[in-house]
Amino acid sequence: MISNWLGSTSLSLVVACAVAALVAFGASPLCRRFASLIGAVDIPSDGRRIHKKPMPRLGGLAIFAGFIVTMLLFADIDAPLRGVLIGAVIIVVLGCVDDVVRLHYSIKLLFQFTAALVVVLHGLTIEVFSNPIPIGPAQVHLGLLSAPITILWIVALTNAVNFIDGLDGLACGVSLIGSLSLLIIAMVMPVQRPEIALIMAALSGGCLGFLPYNLNPAKMFMGDTGATFLGFILAAASIQGLFKVYTIISFAVPFLILALPIVDTAVSIFRRLLKGGNPAHADRGHLHHRLIDMGFSQKQAVALLYAISAGMGITAVVLTTWGEVRAVIVLLFMAMAVAIGYLILLNRISRPRANGQPPPDDEPAPPPPQDAAIPATATEDDSHA
């Protein structure tokens, strides 16, 4: 492994992140051309979509390429990691097919449960976590519930990241923030987890390499291929790196780091069930949609959601290193900062309206190059939520 002769763990992580970023950045234009050739194109055919022109998907292939190349070069692959990588391949293949032909959600769930089962069969499970309620035992041993709860956690988070993939750069940026938070925590925990740090360095690099193509105005989308892959890896890494630690952080930290996709998904499902609808049916009720409907531009909405994710990630790091009291103080300050930023943005939006002028819109995306023409066989995306 390359990490063996690099010596320093920190140097290995920096190099691994750089390799993943370079591979993802270089692969992104190739994935864009490939997506256009095979018809993996998102066509804005309803009011739920924010973009106004056909957009190639499959950007997630570039993120996956950066990640897998880095893992093969740097990682010492044991049984649990092998299970994660095999499961990731299943998720990516499923995502690629779905980005082209639009699979029914039941078929996607079947393969997602299969990928999660592969992880469990390779020995990666949530066996015990601390009890956050000061009543009862300090630790909760799951016993026979270990495998099903692990599978549900992986599948839920896989779809949660996909649910927030509704604005340029949102899911990729939130996943980057989450992976960097997990990377820092893996290095500062009392028992360091270099294997988790390496996984997160590779994932962070993949996101960094693809993000220039995905930020507003986006040149391509990562599609289900990328969103479900990011959610799957974050879920698996959180199990290996956090739920295995028998302290309060084993319960709180994963939920803090991934709070935005978890809360948005839970609220969306609950809202759809209250209306008597299908919880898997896409709508325009997600948090990012609501911000856009309030008058925020894509860039403003994404920046605000980045700030929320970063605040939760910083709180998780503080909780891990300095304890619960300081973490609560940091969280309060972060909430105040986000609230102030929200009010400032809201004021900027309301002033043009008060003068009878529309708020400034995002920059229009540049026209696709000649070699990335949109084919007539493109299918529309009817499953993104």
C-alpha positions in Angstrom: 0.0 0.0 0.0 1.2 3.5 -0.8 0.4 4.6 2.8 3.1 2.2 4.1 5.9 4.1 2.5 4.5 7.5 3.0 4.9 7.0 6.7 3.0 9.8 8.4 -0.7 9.2 8.7 -1.5 12.9 8.1 0.6 12.9 4.9 -1.1 9.8 3.7 -4.5 11.3 4.2 -3.5 14.5 2.4 -2.1 12.6 -0.5 -5.1 10.2 -0.6 -7.5 13.2 -0.7 -5.5 14.8 -3.5 -5.5 11.7 -5.6 -9.2 11.2 -5.2 -9.8 14.9 -6.1 -7.6 14.7 -9.2 -9.2 11.5 -10.4 -12.7 12.8 -9.9 -11.9 16.1 -11.5 -10.4 14.4 -14.6 -13.2 11.9 -14.9 -16.0 14.4 -14.7 -15.9 15.6 -18.3 -15.7 12.0 -19.5 -18.7 11.1 -17.4 -20.6 14.1 -18.8 -20.0 13.0 -22.4 -20.8 9.4 -21.6 -24.1 10.5 -19.9 -25.1 12.4 -23.0 -24.3 9.5 -25.3 -26.4 6.9 -23.4 -29.3 9.3 -22.6 -28.6 9.7 -18.8 -30.0 13.2 -19.0 -32.3 15.1 -16.5 -35.0 16.9 -18.4 -36.9 19.7 -16.5 -40.5 18.6 -17.1 -42.2 19.7 -13.9 -42.4 22.5 -11.4 -40.3 20.6 -8.9 -37.1 20.9 -10.8 -35.0 24.1 -10.4 -32.9 23.8 -13.6 -34.3 25.0 -16.9 -32.4 23.0 -19.4 -31.5 19.3 -19.9 -28.6 18.3 -17.8 -26.3 15.2 -18.0 -26.3 13.0 -15.0 -23.8 10.3 -14.0 -21.4 12.8 -12.3 -21.5 10.3 -9.4 -19.3 8.0 -11.5 -16.5 10.5 -11.2 -16.9 10.7 -7.4 -16.9 6.9 -7.3 -13.8 6.7 -9.6 -11.8 9.0 -7.3 -12.9 7.1 -4.2 -12.3 3.5 -5.5 -8.9 4.3 -7.1 -7.8 5.9 -3.8 -9.0 3.0 -1.7 -7.3 0.4 -3.9 -4.0 2.4 -3.7 -4.0 3.3 0.0 -6.2 1.0 2.0 -5.5 -2.3 3.7 -8.7 -4.0 2.7 -10.1 -6.2 5.5 -13.4 -8.1 5.6 -15.6 -5.1 6.8 -14.1 -2.8 4.2 -14.4 -5.4 1.5 -18.1 -5.6 2.3 -18.5 -1.8 2.1 -16.7 -1.7 -1.3 -18.8 -4.5 -2.7 -22.0 -2.8 -1.4 -20.8 0.5 -2.9 -20.4 -1.2 -6.3 -24.0 -2.5 -6.1 -25.2 1.0 -5.2 -23.3 2.6 -8.1 -24.4 0.1 -10.7 -28.0 0.5 -9.5 -27.7 4.3 -9.7 -26.3 4.2 -13.2 -29.2 2.0 -14.4 -31.7 4.3 -12.6 -30.2 7.4 -14.1 -30.8 6.0 -17.6 -34.1 4.1 -17.5 -35.7 5.3 -14.2 -36.4 2.2 -12.0 -39.4 1.8 -9.8 -38.6 2.7 -6.2 -39.4 -0.9 -5.0 -36.7 -2.2 -7.3 -34.2 0.3 -6.0 -35.1 -0.5 -2.4 -34.5 -4.2 -3.1 -31.0 -3.6 -4.3 -30.2 -1.1 -1.6 -31.2 -3.6 1.1 -29.1 -6.2 -0.7 -26.1 -3.8 -0.6 -26.7 -3.2 3.1 -27.0 -6.9 3.7 -23.6 -7.5 2.1 -22.1 -5.0 4.6 -23.7 -6.8 7.5 -22.6 -10.2 6.3 -19.0 -9.0 6.2 -19.1 -8.2 9.9 -20.0 -4.5 10.1 -23.0 -4.0 12.4 -24.3 -1.6 15.1 -24.0 -3.8 18.2 -24.3 -1.4 21.0 -24.7 2.4 21.5 -25.0 4.6 24.5 -28.4 5.5 26.0 -29.0 9.2 25.6 -31.8 9.2 28.2 -30.6 9.3 31.8 -33.0 6.4 32.6 -32.1 2.8 32.3 -28.8 1.2 31.3 -26.0 3.4 30.1 -25.4 1.1 27.1 -28.1 -0.5 24.9 -27.0 -3.9 23.5 -29.0 -4.6 20.3 -28.5 -8.4 20.2 -30.7 -9.9 17.5 -31.8 -6.4 16.4 -28.2 -5.5 15.4 -28.4 -6.7 11.8 -31.9 -5.3 10.9 -31.1 -1.9 12.6 -27.8 -1.7 10.7 -29.5 -2.4 7.4 -32.2 0.1 8.1 -29.6 2.8 9.0 -27.7 2.2 5.8 -30.7 2.2 3.5 -32.3 5.2 5.3 -29.1 7.3 5.0 -28.5 6.2 1.4 -31.9 7.7 0.4 -31.6 10.7 2.8 -28.7 12.1 0.8 -30.5 11.4 -2.4 -33.6 13.3 -1.1 -31.6 16.6 -0.6 -30.1 16.4 -4.1 -32.3 19.1 -5.4 -30.1 22.2 -5.9 -26.7 22.7 -7.7 -23.9 21.5 -5.4 -26.2 20.8 -2.3 -25.9 17.1 -1.8 -22.3 17.0 -2.8 -21.3 19.9 -0.6 -23.2 18.6 2.4 -21.6 15.2 2.0 -18.2 16.9 1.8 -18.9 18.7 5.1 -20.0 15.5 6.7 -17.1 13.5 5.5 -14.6 16.1 6.6 -16.3 16.1 10.1 -16.0 12.3 10.3 -12.4 12.6 9.1 -11.5 15.0 11.9 -13.4 12.9 14.5 -11.6 9.7 13.4 -8.3 11.4 14.1 -9.0 13.1 17.4 -10.9 10.3 19.1 -9.2 8.6 22.1 -8.8 5.5 20.0 -7.9 6.8 16.5 -9.5 5.2 13.5 -7.1 5.7 10.6 -9.0 3.3 8.4 -12.1 5.5 8.8 -10.0 8.6 8.3 -8.8 7.2 5.0 -12.3 6.3 3.8 -13.4 9.9 4.6 -10.3 11.4 2.9 -11.1 9.5 -0.3 -14.7 10.5 -0.2 -13.9 14.1 0.6 -11.4 14.2 -2.4 -14.0 12.7 -4.7 -16.5 15.4 -3.7 -13.9 18.2 -4.0 -13.0 17.0 -7.5 -16.6 16.9 -8.7 -17.9 20.0 -7.0 -16.5 22.5 -9.6 -18.8 20.8 -12.2 -21.8 20.7 -9.8 -21.8 24.2 -8.2 -24.3 26.7 -9.6 -24.5 27.1 -12.6 -24.0 23.3 -12.8 -22.4 21.7 -15.8 -23.7 18.2 -14.8 -25.6 16.4 -12.0 -24.3 13.5 -10.0 -27.6 11.7 -10.3 -28.8 8.8 -8.2 -25.4 7.3 -8.9 -23.6 9.9 -6.8 -26.2 10.8 -4.2 -27.0 7.2 -3.1 -23.2 6.3 -3.2 -22.4 9.2 -0.9 -25.2 8.3 1.5 -24.1 4.7 1.5 -20.5 5.4 2.3 -21.3 7.9 5.0 -23.7 5.4 6.6 -21.2 2.6 6.6 -18.3 4.8 7.8 -20.5 6.2 10.7 -21.1 2.6 11.9 -17.5 1.6 11.8 -16.1 4.8 13.2 -18.8 6.0 15.7 -21.3 3.4 16.7 -18.4 1.2 17.7 -17.4 3.7 20.4 -19.2 3.0 23.8 -19.8 6.6 24.8 -22.5 9.3 24.3 -20.9 10.2 21.0 -21.8 6.8 19.6 -25.5 8.0 19.6 -25.3 11.7 19.1 -22.4 12.3 16.6 -23.8 10.5 13.5 -27.1 12.3 13.9 -25.4 15.7 14.3 -23.1 15.3 11.3 -25.9 14.0 9.1 -28.7 16.1 10.6 -29.7 18.0 7.5 -30.5 14.9 5.3 -31.9 12.9 8.2 -34.3 15.7 9.3 -35.3 16.7 5.8 -36.1 13.1 4.9 -38.0 12.4 8.1 -40.1 15.5 7.7 -40.8 14.8 4.0 -41.9 11.2 4.7 -44.1 12.3 7.6 -45.6 15.1 5.5 -46.5 12.8 2.7 -48.0 10.2 5.0 -50.2 12.8 6.6 -51.5 13.8 3.2 -52.2 10.1 2.5 -49.6 10.0 -0.2 -46.8 7.6 -1.1 -43.8 8.4 1.1 -41.5 7.7 -1.9 -43.3 10.1 -4.2 -41.3 13.2 -5.0 -42.8 16.6 -4.3 -41.7 20.2 -3.8 -41.8 20.3 -0.1 -38.2 19.8 0.9 -36.3 22.5 2.8 -34.3 23.6 -0.3 -37.6 24.0 -2.3 -39.1 26.1 0.5 -36.1 28.4 0.5 -36.3 28.9 -3.2 -40.1 29.5 -3.0 -39.3 32.2 -0.4 -37.2 34.1 -2.9 -33.7 32.8 -2.2 -31.5 32.2 -5.2 -29.9 28.7 -5.6 -26.5 30.1 -4.4 -28.1 31.7 -1.3 -30.1 28.6 -0.4 -27.1 26.3 -0.8 -24.9 28.6 1.2 -27.4 28.7 4.1 -27.7 24.9 4.1 -23.9 24.6 4.0 -23.7 26.8 7.0 -26.2 24.6 8.9 -24.3 21.4 8.0 -21.0 23.0 9.0 -22.4 24.2 12.3 -23.7 20.7 13.1 -20.4 19.2 12.0 -18.4 21.5 14.2 -20.7 20.7 17.1 -20.0 17.0 16.6 -16.3 17.6 16.6 -16.5 19.6 19.8 -18.7 17.0 21.4 -16.1 14.3 20.6 -13.1 16.3 21.9 -14.4 18.7 24.7 -17.6 17.2 26.0 -21.4 17.8 26.0 -21.5 21.2 27.7 -19.1 22.9 25.3 -20.8 21.2 22.4 -24.2 22.7 23.4 -22.6 26.2 23.8 -21.1 25.9 20.3 -24.4 24.6 18.8 -26.2 27.7 20.3 -23.6 30.1 18.8 -23.9 28.3 15.5 -27.7 28.5 15.5 -27.5 32.2 16.2 -25.0 32.8 13.4 -27.2 30.8 10.9 -30.3 32.8 12.1 -28.5 36.1 11.6 -27.3 35.0 8.1 -30.8 33.9 7.3 -32.2 37.3 8.3 -29.6 39.2 6.3 -30.3 37.1 3.2 -34.1 37.6 3.7 -33.6 41.3 4.0 -31.7 41.4 0.7 -34.5 39.5 -1.0 -37.3 41.6 0.4 -35.7 45.0 -0.5 -35.9 44.5 -4.3 -39.5 43.3 -4.0 -40.4 46.3 -1.9 -39.2 48.5 -4.8 -41.2 46.5 -7.3 -38.1 44.7 -8.7 -37.6 40.9 -8.8 -34.7 39.5 -6.7 -31.5 38.7 -8.6 -31.5 35.3 -10.1 -28.7 32.8 -10.4 -26.4 33.0 -13.3 -27.7 31.0 -16.3 -25.8 27.8 -17.1 -23.6 28.0 -20.1 -24.8 26.0 -23.2 -23.5 22.5 -23.4 -20.4 22.0 -25.7 -20.8 20.4 -29.1 -19.7 17.0 -27.9 -22.2 16.9 -25.1 -25.4 17.4 -27.1 -28.5 16.1 -25.5 -29.9 13.1 -27.3 -33.5 12.8 -28.3 -33.8 9.5 -26.3 -33.2 11.2 -22.9 -35.6 10.1 -20.2 -37.0 12.4 -17.5 -36.2 12.1 -13.8 -39.3 11.2 -12.0 -37.9 9.8 -8.7 -35.7 12.5 -7.2 -37.2 13.9 -4.1 
